[in-house]
């Protein structure tokens, strides 16, 4: 692909602008806190974040151990 970005390069070039560092969506204030509560203790477990946006919730879970 001479002169043009590959699909991966395009996504990689913009990935930083997609990362959320705070709650901004309605579900961040309504549903997600309930889901995180329902998970209970997660220390020592693994998280598989598959097609879940840019990983905001997975990072929240990871920060809990």
N, C-alpha and C positions, 0 to 999 in steps of 0.2 A: 504494500500500500504506500507507494512513494508519494510523499507530499501530504498525506492525510493521516489522522490518528486512527489507531485501531479502536475497536469498541472498548476494550479494557483500558487503554490509555485515556480515552475520553472520560470514563467513569472515575479512574484514578485521579485525573486532573481536577475533578470537581468534588471528590469525596469529602474533603474537609468542610465544604460549605453545607453538607447535609447533616453533619453530626450535631445532635442536640445535646446541650449541657444542662438543660433545665426543662421542667414540665411546661409544655406549650399547647398540647392538644386537649380537648375536652376529656377524652378517655384517660389522660394522665392524671386527672383530678377525680374521675368517677370510677371507672372499671379497674384500671391498673392497680391502684392501691389495694383493692379487694383481692385481686389475683395474687399480688405479692404476699398479702396476709395469709391467703389460703395455702401458699407454698410451705409455710412454716419454716423450720430450720433447714438451711441449705448449705451450711458449712461443710466443706469436704466433698460436695457433689459436683458433677460436671454439668455444664449448660450447653445445649445445642441450640444455636440461634439460626434457624433455617428459613430464610425469606421473610424475616420480621423487620423490615425497614433497615435502619442503619444501626441497630443494636442497642438502642437506649435502654430498653427493659433488661436485656442481657447484662449490660454494664451495671444496672441497679442490683441485679441478682448477684453478680460477681463481687460487688462491693460488700455483700453480706457474708462473704467467706467462701 
